[in-house]
Structure formats: structure tokens, C-alpha cells
Amino acid sequence: MINIFILSSMEIEIIDLINKYNAKLLLENKKFKIYYSNYNNNNLYFGISGIGGKNINNFFIIFDNLNINIDFLISIGFAGATNEKLKVGNIVIPSNIFNKNNSKIFKIENKINLNNNINCLTVNKVYFKKDKIILKDKSNNIDFIDMESFYICENCEKRKIKFFIIRCISDDLLLELPNIKLISLYFNKNRKFDLYINLIKNFNEIIKFIKFHINIKKAKKSLYREVIKFISKYII
């Protein structure tokens, strides 16, 4: 028997896994959700933390109170490429994780053998095309960005939890993202009506939004396949 905790920041990144393993809601509050499944006598937990470092830190406080014994944690999610060689749907496993506001660097032992020497920068906001190009020009050693990896490392190391980080590129270096309000509404399944209204009001953003939607769907499928493959190594 093995105990695995799979953590994402957004429901869209993990919902297909929750459905595949028929996981049931174990805990829910305004920001966090935790699901549980007993699959072939293995304990699978699925968590949704919310986006960014503050939510990750608060989620681990909730995690501590549950007293769950796990063998390892898998952090999954979308990421933005700053390396022009990385394309939408590519799976990236970071070797080094940086934080823009912290000099500490987490060096991750990569046992998945998928990428070599891939660098991730954890940021505190959505980076649009111009932001990523500026970052690339200033720091050409950064391959992709996300908003959680550094805090996952910090919290898992503090608790001596074995962990893996799996990211999928959802926006490459040259993608023009729609505005931040449309992005926020897109990821909130309870505000679909508001999304449609805002698309009508922002007609000039529709082409960007369609490309963004297509990329998210592609990244979601690619991430799902990779996590299933990874879990299958441990679960018979």
C-alpha cells in the first residue's frame, strides 16, 4: 500500500484525475478542497490549494491538521515558458527552482528523467508576453515560470516530505494572453455568465482568448497523461 498526495493550485488542473480515481470530497472551505480515494488498496489524496505562495503556505497548515501520513507529494500544474524551445503541451520537470524575492535556490533531484537542467522561477503575478520577453533578456537561464513551485519546495522540505514537481506548458514565450480579468473568469467555473459578458465587452480580446482556451485544453490533456503514467509506476 502506498499513500500519495497530488496537489494543484486550480481545479482545472486536477479534476480529471479526481474523476478517474472516483475520489470523494474529504474537506472543503472557501479556498481549499481535499479529496480522497482508496484505489487498489492505495490511499490517494487530491488537493486544490488556490494560486500563489500565500495559498500554498495556508494549505500546508490545513494539511498539518489532518495528520495524513503520505509517502510522497506530487505538485502538478500549468506553467509559462520563457525558453523559446518549450511549446504548449510540453511536460517540464524543474531541476532548480528560484524565487524572484528570495536568494535561496532549491535544487531538485530529478528521478523522472524527463528533462535535464530545467530552471523554474516562481513569480507572484501573471506574466504576459512582454513580461516574459523582458525576463528572458535579463535572465536567459530561466526556462519557465509558475506561481507555486518555490513554496511547495519550502513547505515540503520543512516537513521532510518527499515530493515531485510536474508542470505542463500552457503558454509559450510568444503567446499573447487575454486580459487578466478574462483569465480569472475563465478559471472560475461559477462565473461563466460573467465570462461571456466580458468577452462581448472585450471583443478585441476574443482571438487571444480562443488561442488561450485551446492551449489550456492541450496542456490539461498532456498533464493528465503524464501524471497517470507517473502514478502507474507506484500503483499496481
C-alpha positions in Angstrom: 0.0 0.0 0.0 1.2 3.5 -0.9 0.0 6.9 0.2 0.2 9.7 -2.4 -0.9 13.3 -2.2 -1.5 15.1 -5.5 -1.7 18.9 -5.2 -2.7 21.6 -7.8 -3.5 25.3 -7.4 -6.6 25.2 -9.7 -9.4 22.7 -10.1 -9.0 22.6 -13.9 -5.5 21.1 -13.5 -6.7 18.1 -11.3 -10.4 17.5 -11.9 -9.8 14.7 -14.5 -7.7 12.8 -12.0 -10.3 13.2 -9.3 -12.9 11.8 -11.6 -10.7 9.0 -12.9 -10.0 7.7 -9.4 -13.5 8.4 -8.2 -12.3 10.5 -5.3 -14.7 11.8 -2.8 -14.7 15.2 -1.1 -12.9 14.9 2.3 -12.6 18.6 3.3 -13.7 21.9 1.9 -13.5 25.5 2.9 -13.7 28.8 1.0 -10.3 28.4 -0.7 -9.2 24.7 -0.3 -10.5 21.3 -1.2 -9.2 17.9 -0.4 -10.5 14.6 -2.0 -9.7 11.0 -1.1 -9.8 7.7 -3.0 -8.9 4.2 -2.0 -7.6 2.8 -5.3 -6.5 -0.8 -5.4 -5.8 -0.6 -1.6 -3.7 2.6 -2.1 -4.6 5.9 -0.5 -4.8 8.8 -3.0 -5.4 12.3 -1.8 -6.1 15.2 -4.2 -5.8 18.8 -3.0 -6.7 22.2 -4.5 -4.7 25.0 -2.8 -5.5 28.1 -4.7 -2.9 30.2 -6.6 0.3 31.6 -5.2 2.6 31.4 -2.3 0.2 32.6 0.4 -2.4 30.0 -0.5 0.3 27.3 -0.6 1.5 28.2 2.9 -2.0 28.3 4.3 -2.9 25.0 2.6 0.0 23.2 4.3 -1.3 24.5 7.7 -4.6 22.7 6.9 -2.6 19.7 5.7 -0.8 19.5 9.1 -4.0 19.5 11.0 -5.3 16.5 9.0 -2.4 14.3 10.2 -2.2 12.5 6.9 0.8 10.1 6.5 2.0 10.2 2.9 4.9 8.5 1.1 5.3 11.5 -1.3 3.5 14.5 -2.7 3.2 15.3 -6.4 2.7 19.0 -7.2 1.1 19.4 -10.7 0.1 22.4 -12.7 0.4 24.7 -15.7 3.4 26.9 -16.4 4.5 29.7 -18.8 7.6 29.2 -21.0 10.4 31.7 -21.1 12.6 29.4 -23.2 11.5 29.6 -26.9 12.2 25.8 -27.3 9.4 24.9 -24.9 6.0 24.6 -26.5 2.4 24.3 -25.3 1.8 20.7 -24.1 5.5 20.1 -23.2 6.0 18.5 -19.7 8.7 20.1 -17.7 10.3 18.8 -14.5 12.5 21.5 -12.8 16.0 20.8 -11.6 16.4 24.2 -10.0 13.7 26.5 -8.5 14.2 30.2 -7.9 12.1 32.9 -6.3 12.4 36.4 -7.5 12.2 37.8 -4.0 14.5 35.2 -2.3 18.1 34.4 -2.9 17.6 30.7 -1.9 17.7 28.1 -4.7 16.1 24.7 -4.4 17.9 22.0 -6.3 15.6 19.2 -7.1 16.7 15.6 -7.6 15.1 14.6 -10.9 14.1 10.9 -10.7 11.6 11.2 -13.5 14.4 11.6 -16.1 12.3 13.7 -18.4 14.3 17.0 -18.6 17.9 17.8 -17.8 18.9 21.1 -16.1 15.5 22.9 -16.4 15.2 26.1 -14.3 11.9 27.4 -12.9 11.3 30.9 -11.5 8.4 31.3 -9.1 6.7 34.6 -9.6 3.9 36.5 -7.8 1.7 37.6 -10.8 0.6 36.5 -14.3 3.4 37.2 -16.8 2.2 38.4 -20.2 4.2 38.1 -23.4 6.2 41.4 -22.8 6.9 40.4 -19.2 8.3 37.0 -20.3 10.4 38.5 -23.0 11.9 41.0 -20.6 12.6 38.2 -18.1 14.3 36.1 -20.9 16.5 39.1 -21.9 17.5 39.6 -18.2 17.8 36.0 -17.1 18.3 33.7 -20.0 18.9 30.7 -17.6 15.2 30.6 -16.7 13.2 28.1 -18.8 9.7 28.6 -17.3 7.7 30.4 -14.6 4.9 29.4 -12.2 3.5 30.8 -9.0 3.8 27.9 -6.6 6.9 25.6 -7.0 9.2 27.5 -4.7 6.6 27.4 -1.9 6.0 23.7 -2.5 9.7 23.1 -2.0 9.9 25.3 1.1 6.9 23.6 2.8 7.8 20.0 1.8 11.5 20.4 3.0 10.3 22.0 6.2 8.1 18.9 6.9 10.6 16.4 5.4 8.0 15.3 2.8 9.4 13.6 -0.3 8.0 15.5 -3.4 7.9 15.7 -7.1 7.0 18.7 -9.3 5.4 18.2 -12.7 4.5 21.2 -14.8 2.9 21.5 -18.3 3.5 24.5 -20.6 0.2 26.2 -21.1 1.5 29.4 -22.7 4.7 29.6 -24.7 7.0 32.6 -25.0 5.2 34.3 -27.9 1.6 33.7 -26.9 -0.5 36.9 -26.4 -2.7 36.2 -23.4 -6.1 37.8 -23.0 -6.5 40.4 -20.2 -6.3 39.4 -16.6 -10.0 39.7 -15.9 -10.8 37.2 -18.7 -8.2 34.8 -17.4 -9.6 35.0 -13.9 -13.1 34.4 -15.1 -12.1 31.5 -17.3 -10.7 29.6 -14.3 -13.8 30.3 -12.2 -16.4 27.7 -13.2 -19.1 29.6 -11.2 -18.8 32.8 -13.3 -19.3 31.5 -16.8 -22.1 34.1 -17.4 -19.7 36.9 -16.4 -17.1 35.5 -18.7 -19.4 35.6 -21.7 -20.5 39.2 -20.9 -16.9 40.3 -20.6 -16.0 38.6 -23.9 -18.7 40.6 -25.5 -17.5 43.8 -23.9 -13.9 43.0 -24.9 -14.5 41.9 -28.4 -10.9 42.7 -29.4 -9.7 40.0 -27.0 -11.7 37.1 -28.5 -8.9 35.8 -30.8 -6.4 35.9 -27.9 -9.0 34.2 -25.7 -9.7 31.4 -28.2 -6.0 30.6 -28.5 -5.6 30.7 -24.7 -8.6 28.2 -24.4 -7.1 25.9 -27.0 -3.7 25.9 -25.2 -5.3 25.2 -21.8 -7.2 22.2 -23.2 -4.0 20.8 -24.8 -2.0 21.4 -21.6 -4.7 19.8 -19.4 -4.6 16.6 -21.5 -0.9 16.4 -21.6 -0.6 17.0 -17.8 -3.3 14.3 -17.1 -1.4 11.7 -19.2 1.9 12.4 -17.6 0.5 12.2 -14.0 -1.3 9.0 -14.8 1.9 7.5 -16.2 3.8 8.6 -13.1 1.3 7.3 -10.6 1.2 3.9 -12.5 4.8 3.4 -11.6 3.8 3.1 -7.9 0.3 1.7 -8.1 -0.5 -1.8 -9.4 
